[in-house]
Amino acid sequence: MTATAYAMVSQVRYRELKTRIALAAFIGATAWVVTPTAWPLIWFAAVLATQALDWAVFTRFRRNPEWSPDRAYVALTCVTTVIGVVVYAGITAYMWFQGGDVGRIFAMVQCAGGLLHVSLHMHHVRPILISAVASHATYFLGLPIFGAVATGRWHELLIAIGCMLYMSHLVVAVRQSSMTTTALKSARDAEQRARQKAEVASAAKSDFLAVVSHEIRTPMNAVISAANLLRRTRLDTRQREHVSMLIDAGDVLMGLLNDVLDFSKIEAGKMELESADMVVRERLATLGRLWEPRAMANGVRLSLRVSPDVPEAVRTDPLRFQQILFNLLSNAVKFTQDGEIVVAVDWDGVRLSVAVSDTGCGIPAGRLAQVFNSFEQADVGTTRRHGGTGLGLSISRKLAEIMGGDLTVSSVEGQGSTFTLSLPMQAVEGEAARPERQIEVAGSLQGRSILAADDHEVNRRILTLLLEPHGCRLTLVENGAEALEAASREPFDAILMDMQMPVMDGLEATRRIRQGVVNGGTPVIALTANALDVHRAAWDAAGVHAFLTKPIDPVMLAGTLAEACAAERRKSPDAAVA
């Protein structure tokens, strides 16, 4: 391991020292609120002591970045790291045993965040990385296992299994991140190869995002699906609140992941727009129904004012239009604590203008020009108070520009802000084409025979729990080769196919099934954690009926299967039902 790598870790540790202490203060305060004892204060004092030790040990690398440590000093850095992590993550055990259900959820989230943090910032130096990860992992895996053994609630071992899945996918993501970093370093070695190295780095970035998307969506599928299944069971009020909190947190995580992928797609110039009819008032009413309860929860009124000149329907990209307004309304609700939010819609014959005004805190004049910059928010404390990545407004403006329009802002600090979206659109003459209503799911899958291929045991279990209540017969296989073999023996009404599987992947299996006699015309539905456009294009080329991404939406899954089975029945009315 090079001295440069140790110096890099040392610089990162030094820059984030204040952040770690501030976060520790927040965690300690939260722990005290949940369980008001002296232990959180004692823990915070111990954290300060270990952070001081960490600062002292790593100072030598900052003073002399070229210094190559001997084995004794490497061992000292590892021991220091272990002590620091054991103490810092020690609050996890306290919350697990003393904080009740809320404390246990808080403990797992905090420990998962710690694992992610040390994995991303210490992967340059393997001994330090192993020291930090091993300490976190002891809490992350040990607490659920110890709790299950101590209480005899063996079903809680599922938490440990979920933790293991999280760690395994984190290893893959960090490994890919390390490879990307290496590629970027190599790009600087020779100026004459800069263009070639930049292309390699860009490809590595795309691969990294694809891997991160897949590896995070896979465990998130287990978490969100398990939470949805748990919500269907008989729960008391407090348990239902905990499950809702878990589902909401999962939605936030998926929103952040999608923001990062959208941002990367825009940066690479690969964002593609669709053109379809959109019923303006209907789309705005949908957004209103979504955000009005959230605004009312803050004591804020949400009003929609549509000018009579606005046409009934226009032709645009409905999904991107909705995404921009979703971000603007999210922003308005987030920063408005009283008063009202007004959505005013106007039409000048060629452009649709939507102004979202709020009576929130407003934006300081000095920060107004930066609100559309990537990863920036109105002030440095915004993320801590309100959350978010600082990508929403940046993505919204870039989407508006790609669509030929613009997104502007005006604001007075302390009085509120107005974001104005202006997009060129074509008015639709006559009755607009409305999306087809989703087929009624109830009873539509009864007796249907479904083949599902997925190499992940947890995913197969989730599919079983989601689909068997609909009365369908589910055949589960572990890879594409087994799916091909099953599809050659008996007819199915629909086939669910994962993408990345051992022996034979889902794309190849789909192509071969399409060439077969028994299920050559059976609808194949891609159900995968590979959510990028390149993956969707590959599935389209293979001839799939629909493309669904993980985490699984139970309603969308059942509806898509019902529609696929109905389409197959219409195409082959005399076909026997397996």
N, C-alpha and C positions, 0 to 999 in steps of 0.2 A: 504494500500500500504506500503511495507516495506521500511525501510531506505536505504537498499542496492539498491533498484531500483532507488531512487533519486540520490544516489552516482554514480550509473552507468550512468545515464543521464548527471550528472555533469561532469564526466570524458570525455564522448563523446563530450559534448559542448566545453570543454577546449581543447581537442586534435584537434578539427576542427575549432578553432577560426581563425587561420591564413588562412585556406582554405576558410572560409566564407568571410573574408575581401578581399582576393585575387579575389574571384569570384565576389564580389560586385564591385571591381575596374573594372573588365572586363565588367560586365553588364553596369556600369556607362559609361565606354568608348564607348561601343557599342551604348548606348542610345544617347550619344553626337554626334557620327558619323551620326546617323539617323536624329537627330534633334539637331543641335549645339546651345544649349542655356545654361544658367547657372544652370538650374534645376538639371541636373545629378550630378554636383559638390555639390550642396546643399544637394541632397539626399545622396551622399556618406558620407558627413560630419555627417548627421543625423544617418546613419548606424553605423559609428564609435562610436558615443555617446551611442547608444542603445546597441552595443556590449560590451562596457565598463561597462554599467549598468548590463548586463547579467552576465559578468565575476564576478562582485562584489557580486551579489546576490547568485550565485551558488558556490562561493568559500568556503562557510561554509561547504558544503557537502564534498568537496574534503579534507578539513582539518580534518574533523571528519566523516568518512564514516558510522559510527554506529549511528550517531545522528538522532533521529526521530523528524521531524519538527512538530510544533503545527499548528493549523488551520490558524493562522495569517500568519505564514511564508509560508505555502502552498499557501495561497491567494496571497502573495507577489510574489512568483515564477510564478504563473499564470499570474498576471498583467504584470510582466516583460516580460514574453513570448509573451503576446499579443502585447505589445508595440513594442518589437523587430520585430515580424513578420509583423505587420501593416506597420512599417517603411521600413523594408527590401523588402516587396512585393509591397510597394507603387509605385515603378518604373513601375510596371505592368500597373497601371492606366494611368500613364504619357505616356507610349508607346502606349497604346490602343487609346488614344485620340489625340496624337500628332505625332505618327510615321507612319500613313498611313497603307496600307495593310501589309507591311513588319513588322511594329511595332506591329500590332495586332497579327500576327503569333508569333513574338518573345515574346510578353506578355503572350500568352497562354502557349507556351512551357516552359517559365521560371516559370510560376505559377504552371504548372503541375509538373515540377521538384521539386519545393519547397514542394508541397504536398507529393510527393514520399519521399523526404528527411526526413521531420519531422515525417511521418508515420513510417518509418523504424527505426529511431533513438530515438523516444520519446514514442514508444508504451509501454514501461515498466511502465510509470507513467501516468495513465489515465487523471488526471486533467491537466497536462502539455500538453499531447497529444491533448485533446479537445481544449485547449486554442490556440494551434498552428494551428490545422486543421481548426477550425472555422474561424480564421482570413484569412487564405489562401483561404478557400472556399468562403468567402464573395467576394473576388476579382474574383475568378475563375468562379463563377456563376453570380455574380452581374453585371460584365462588359458586357457580351453578352446580358443579359436581358435588362439592362439600354440602351445599344446601340440600340437594336431593337425597344424599346419603343420610344426612343428619335428621331430616324430617320424614324420610320415607316416602316423599312425593316423587316417585321415580319418573313421572311424566315430565318433571322439570329438567330432566337430562336433555330434552329437546332444545333447551336454551343453550346448553353446552355444544350440541351438534351445530346449531346456528352460528355460535361463536367460531367453531372450527371452520365452517364454510366461509365465514367472513375473513378469517386469517388466511385461508388458502388462496382466496381470490385476491387478497391484498398483496400476497407474495408475488403473484403473477403480474399485478399492476406495477408494483415497485420494480420488479425485474425489467419490465418494459420501459419504465421511466429511466432506469439506469442505462439501458441500451440507447435510449434517445439522447441522454446527456452525453454519452460517449461519442455519439455521432456528431453532436453539435460541437464538441471540443475538437474533433478531428477536422471539422470544416474550417477551423482557424489556422491550421498548420501551414498552409501554403496559399498565398494570395492568388496565384494563377489557377488554382482549382476551386476558387470560392463559389462560382456558379454551380459547379457539379456538387460540391459539398452541401450547398444550400438546398438543392433538389433532394439530396439524400435525407437531410434533416426534415424537410417538408413531408417526405414520404414516411419517415419515422414518426413524425407527429401524428399523421393520419392513422398510422398503425396503432400508435399509443392510444389515441382517442377511441379507436375501435375496440381495443382490448379493454380499456377502462370502462367503456359503455357496457360491454358484454359482461365483464367480471363483476361490476357493481350491480347490474340489473339482475344477475342470477341470484345472489343472496337476497336482494331486495324483493325478488319474486316470492321467496319463502317467507320473508318477514311480513309483507303486505297481505299476501294471500292468507297466511295463518291468522293475521289480525281480522281480516274479513270473515273468515270461517268462525273465529272466536266470537265475533259480534252476532252471529246467527244463533249462538247458544243462549241459554237462560243466564243472564247476568244481573247482579244488583246494580243500583244506580252508580255507585262508586266504580265498580269494575267496568261498566259501560263507558264512563268518563275516561278511564285509563286506556281502554281500547281505542276510543276516538282520538285521544292524544297521540297514540302510537300511529294510527292511520294518517292523521294530519301531518305528523313529522315525516312519515314516508312520502307523502305527497310533496312536501317541501323539498326533500332530498331529490326526488325525481324531477321537480321543476328546475332545481339548480343544475342537475346533470343535463337536462335538455337545453338550458340556456348556454352552457359551455359548448355543446355540440352545435347549436345554431350559430354561435359566435364564430367557431372554427370554420363552419361551412361558409359563412359570409366572408370571412377573412380570405379563404381560399378561392373566392369567386365562384363557388359551386351551388349557390342558392338558386333553385329553380322555382318559378312561379306557375301557378295554375290559373286558368280562366274559367269562371263558372258564374251562373246567375245567382244573385244574392238578394233575398227579400230584406230590404234595409230595416224596416221597423221590427220585423220578426227577429232579426239577428240582434238588434239593440235591446229588444225586450228580454231575450235570453240572457244577455250579459247583465241586464238590470236585475233579473230574478236571482242571478248568482251572487251579485255583490250587495244587493239591498239588505239582506239579513246581517251581513258582516258590518255594513255601515251603521245600521241601527244598533248593533251591539256596542258601538262606540258612541252612541247618542248622536249620530249624524244622519241627516236626511239625504237621500239620493233621488234627484229629479232628472227626468228625461224630457227634453224639449226638442221636438222635431218640426222644422219649418214645413208649412204646407207645400212649398215648392219642391221638396225632396221627392224624387220619383219612387214608385212602389218598389221597383227592383232595379239593380244595376249589375253590370258585368265586371267582375274583379276577381281577386284571389280571396275567397271568403275566410279561409283558415288564417292567412297572414293578417288580414284586416282585423279579425277577432283577436289574434295574438297581440297586436299593437294596442288595441283598446283594453284588453285584459291587463296589460302591463301598466297602462295609464291609470285605470281604475284601482288597481292594486296599490299603486303609488299614492293615489289620492286618499284611499281609505287608511293606508298605513300612517300618513302624516297629518290626518285631520282628526282632532279630538272633540270638536264641537262645531256646530253650524251646519253647513250643507255642502254637498257635492252636486254640481250641475253638469249634465252632458247635453250640449247644444249642437244640433245638427243642421247644416245649411247646404244649399245647392245653388250654383251659379250657372248651371247649364252644361258644364263640362267637368267640374270638380266638386267632390263631396268634402265638406269641411266639418270636422268634429272637434269641438272645444270642450275639454274636461277641466272645469274650474273647481277649486276647493277653497275653504276658509281655514286652511291649516297653518303651519308654522312659517310657510314661505321659504324662500331661498335667499341667502345673503347675496348682495350685488356682486361681491368679489368672487363668488363661486358659481354664478349663473352660467358662465361660459363653459364650465367644466362638467355640468351634469350629464352631458351626452357622451363624455369620454368613457372608455372601457375601464371597469374596475374602480370607478370614482363615484363618490356620493357627496352630498352637500357639505358634510363636515366629517372629521375623522371619527367622531363618536356615533355616527349614524348606524353603522353595521352592528355595533354592540347593543344599541337601543332597539333597533327595528329589524335587524337581520338583512339578508340579501347579499348578492355578490357585486352589485354595481353594474351589472350587465344589462338589466332590463331596458333602461332608457337607451343605452347604446344600440342594442339590437333593434329596438323599435324605430329609431331614426334611420338606421341603415336599411331596414326593411322598407320604410317609407320611401327612401331614395331609390331603392331597387324597383319599387312599384311606380316610379316616376313622380313622386310627390315629395313632401317635406314634413318635418315635425319640429315645431318651434315652441318656445316657452317664454312667458312673461311672469314676473313675480315681484311681490313686495313683502319684505321680511316682516313677519308678524301678522300679515293680513291674508296671505294665501297665494296660490299659483294657478296659472292657466296654461295647459299644454294644448296646442292646436295642431291637429292632423289634417293635412290637405292632400287629397289623392285624386288624380284624373281617373274618371270612370265613364262608362258608356251606359246611358239609360236603356233599359230593356223595354221594348214596345210589347204590348199585350201582356198575357199572363206569364209570369216567370216560371221556369222549371224548378219545382221544389224537390228537395231530396226525398227519395222513396222512404216511406215509413218502415221502421224495422219490424220484421215479422214477429208476431206474437210468440214468445218463447214457451209459455205454459203449455205443456203437453206435446209440443211439437217435436221433442226429442224422444218421446216415449217409444220404446222398442227399437230405436235406431242402433245400428252397429257402428261403433267408432274405433278406428285404429289410431293409437297415439305412440309416437316414437320420441323418446327423450332419454339421454344417457344419465341424467341426474335422478337419483332415487327420490329425493325430496320433491322434485318437480312432478314425478309420476304420482306420488302420493297426493299432491295438491290437486292434480287433474282428477284423480279418483274422487276426492272429497267434493270437488266442485260439480262434477258431471253426473255421478251416480244418482244424486237426488232427483235428476230430471228423468230417470227411468231408462236411460240408454245402456247398451251393453258395451263396455269399454275393454279393448284389447291393448295391453301395454307391452312395448318392446324397448330394448335398450340402445339400438343403433339402426342405421339405415339398412344394413344387410338383413337384420331380423325383420324390419318393416317390409322389405322387398319379398322375403320368404312368406310372411303372413299374407301379403297382398296377392301372392300368386296362388294361395290355397282357397281363399273364400272371399266373396264380395263384401265390401263395406259401403256404408252410406256416406262417410266422410273420413278423411285422414288428416290428423294433426302431425306436423313434422317439424322437429327441431333442426337447427342448421349444423352446428359443430358437434359431431358425434364420432366415436372411434369406429374402426373397421370400415364404415362407409358413411359419408356425411349426408345430410338431408337433401342437398341439391342433387347429388348423383342418384340417391334413392328415388327421388321424385321423377327424375328423367327416365329411369328404368321402369318405374311403375306406369308411367305414361305410355310406354311401349308394350306393356302387357295386355293380356286379353281380359282377365278377370276384373281389374280395377283401372283399366286404361282411361275411362271417362269419369272416374270418381273424383269429386272435388278434393283437392289437397289444400290445406290451410297451413301456411307457415306460422309457427308459434316459436319465436326465437328472441334471444337477448341481443342479437346483432341488429341494431336499429338504424344504421346509417343508410343513406340513399343508395350507396353502391350495393349493399346487401339486398335492398328492396328490388333494385334492378336485376340482380342475379336471380332472385325468386321469380320475378316476372318472366325472365327468359326461360325458366324451367317450367312455366305454365301453371302457377298456383292460382287457386280461386280467390284467396284473400291473404293478407299479410298482417299478422298481429304481433305485437312486441310484449316482452315481459318487462315489468311485473304484469301478471294477468289481470285484466279487468273481467270479473266474473260475468257481468251482464253482457259485455261485448262478446266474450267467448261463446256464451250460450246463444246469443242472437246470431252471430256469424255462422255457427254450426247449424242452427235452425234454418237460416236462409240458404246455406249450401245444400242441406238435405232436401229442402223444398225445390231448389233449382234442379237437383238431380232427378227428383220425382217428376217434375214437369218435362224434363228432357227424355226420361225413360218411364212413361206411365205404366208400362206393363212389367217393369223389372220387379223381380222378387225381392222382398225385404229379408235381409239376413237375420 
